[in-house]
Amino acid sequence: MTAPLAPKKESKNNSHFRLPIQKNSQILAVFAIVCTAIVGLVNELTKDRITAQAQLKLLNTLHSIIEPNRYNNDITQDCVNFSSSLLSSSENGSKNKQTNKIAYIARNNSTPIAIAITSTAPDGYNGNIELIVAINMDNSISGVRVLKHQETPGLGDKVEIRKSDWITNFNGKKLLSEKDSRWAVVKDGGMFDQFTGATITPRAVIKAVRNTLHHFKDNKHSLLTLPNSCFINNQASQAANDSKSEVSNEH
């Protein structure tokens, strides 16, 4: 009849194990909360610096494709948003695939002198190649730069200005007609050199630059008359910051 006493001893032993487990769980929960708070604080303290660095990088890129002595406006704060299927990340160029793009407008005393348009080459060897194409008001190319890509090192990555000056071959080029056959690699009868062992990448970039030029020629007026998206976004951001400051002051 003494058997029923055993469960009480087992229950007492379990309680000794349960207490350390609960304590460790509480410590982990507090640690997680503290880490989250630290990450949030660091993000809050560094976001302005990150934004400033991004703006500086953008400005340097724009300066490399549009000579800064040609314009006197803040080009990073003079931009428009638009949608285009021609400049999309869809390989088939489907009209149903609209992609949002940005155009930065360079002005000299309010007169537009060039527009830098973001574009995508969807048919790179390893996927999308992100570009920015600067076009003068006379429909000639002012400059082109690759913003992002995943092309093969030593082969397709020669589209980068730090690896090769190939991308500068677009400077001053125009489209003579809608089907200008010169806009192709030499291997295809065009005027642009291909890379040794890599033809797909330059083909993709040439096509994307040509499409961007087509879009500019067909939509020049609308691009220049759209509302300034950078100004609108900055106003919204400033309003949000002012609202946060007011809430903080009230507390």
N, C-alpha and C positions, 0 to 999 in steps of 0.2 A: 504493500500500500504506500510505500515511500516514493514510487516512481513519479507521481505528479509534481514533485519538487524540482525536477530537472529543468523544465521549461523556464522557471523563474531565473535560474542561474544563467541559462542561455540568453534570456531577454536582457539581463543585466550586462552580459558581455557585449551584446549587440549595441547597447546604448553607449558603451565606451568607444566603439568604432564609429558610431553615427556622429558624435560630437566633433571629432577632428574633420570628418568629411564636410559637415555643415560649415565649419569655420573656414576650411579651405575654399569652399564655394563662395562664401562671402568675400574673402580676400580677392579671389579672381574677379568677382563682380565689381568690386571697388577699383581694382586695377584697370579693368576694361573701361569703366567710366572715366577714370583719370586720363587714360591714353586717348580716348575719344575727345575729351576736352582739350588736351594738348594739341592734337592734330587740328582741331577746329581753330584754336588760337593761332597756331603757326600759319594756317591757311589765310586767316584774316589779316595777319601782320604782313604777309608776303604777297598778297594778291595784287596790290598796287605796283609793287616792284616787278612782278611777272608781267603785268600788263604793259608797263613802261618798256621792258626789254623786248616784248613782242612788237610793240610799235616801232622801236628803234630798228629791229631786224627788218620789218616791213619797209621802213623808210630807206634803209640801205639798199634793199632789193629794188625799190622803185627808182632810186638814184642811179642804179646800175643800168637801167633800161630806158630812162628818160633823163637826159642831162639836166641837173638841178638848176643850171643857169638859164634854162629855157622857161621856167615858170616861177611864180612868186606866191602861190597859195600853199596852204598846208595840205598837201595831196592826201595824206593819211586820213584827213578829216573831211574830205570832199569825195564821197563815193555814192554809188547807187547799187541797189540789189535788183536782180532780174532773174528770170527763169528762161532756160533754153534747152531744147532737145538736141540741138546741133552740137552743143558743148558739154553734153552729158557724159556720165560714166557708163552708159549703155553701149555696148559694142555695135549693136545693130542700128543705133541712132533712132530708136523708136520715137515717134512723135508723142507717144503717151508717157515717155520717160522725161519729165521736166526736172532739171537740176538747177538749184539756186547758185548763182554766180555773183561776183562783185566786180564792179568797174570803178577804178580810181581815176579821177579827172584832174589833169594838170592844166592850170590856167595861168595866163600872163595878163595881169590887170583885168581879170574876169573873162578874158577871151580863151576858150579851150584851145590847147595846142596839141594835146595827145591824151589818149585814154589807155590805161593798163587794165586788161581784162583777165580774170582767172578762167582757166579752161582745163579740161581733162582729156587726156589721150587714153581711152579705155582698152586699147589693144596693144599695150606694151608686152614685152616677152613674159614678164612676171606680174602683170596686172596693170592697174591704173598708174599713169604718170601725170602728176599735177603740175600745171604750168601757169605762168603769168605772161601775157603777151601785150606789149605796149605798141600802140598804133597811132601814127601821126594823122592829123586832119586831112592830109592829102592821100590817105589810104596806104601809106607805106609803113613798113615795120620799123619801129624805133628800137626795139630790143625784145629778147625772149629769155626767160630763165625757168629752169626746172625747180619747183618748190619741194616736190616729194616724189620718190620712186622706189622701186624694189628690183631694179634691173641688175643683171649679173656684174659683179665687180670685175674690172679689167676689160669688159666688153661693152655692154649696154650702158654702163655708168659714165661713158664719155659724153653723155648729154649734159652732165654737170659742168659748169664753168670752171670749177677748180680742178677738173680732170682733163679738160680739153676745151679749146676755143671753138669747137664745131658749132655750138649754139649761136655764135655771133654771125654765122653765115646768113642768118635771116635779116640782119640789119639792112635797111634800105630797100628790101624786096617788096614787090607789088604783085597783085593778081592782074594779068592782062585781060583775062576773061573768066567767066564762071568755070570753064573747064580747062584752065591753063595747065597744059601737060608738063610744064617745066617744074611744077611743084611735086617733085618725086626724087627718089635717089637716082644716082647716075646709072645704076644697074637696071632701073626701069625707064631709062631715057630722060631723067630729070636733071636738075642743076645742083643737087645736093649730094655730097659724098656720103657713102655708107661706111660703116665701121667694118674692119676686118673681122670676120667671124660673127658679125652681129648686124643684120639688116632689118630685122623686125622692129627694133627700138627706134632707129631714125625714121623709118616709115611711119610709125605711129605718131611721132612728134611732128613731122612734116604735115601729116593729115590734120592733126589737132590745130596747128598754127594756121593752116589754110582755112579750116572751118571757122576759127575765131575771126579771121579777116573777113570772111564771107558775112558772118553775123554782124560785124561792125558796119560794113558797107550797106547792109540791108536795114540796119536799125540805128544808124548814127543819130538821127534826130531824136528818137525816143530815149536813147541813152543819155543825151544831153539835157533832156527836159524832165527826167524823173526826179522826184524829191530826194534831197540829200539824206541818205540812210545813216551815214556816220553822225550827222548832226542830230538826227532824231534819236539814235541809240545813245548818244552822249547825254542828251537832255533827260532821257528816261533813267539812265544810270545816275545822273546827278540828283534827280528827284528822289530816287531810292535812297541815295546816301544822305540827302537832307532829311528825309523822313526818319532814317535810323538815328541821326543826330538829335532830332527833336525828341524822339522816344527816350534816348539816353539822358537828355537834359531834364526831362520830366521826372525821371527816376532819381 
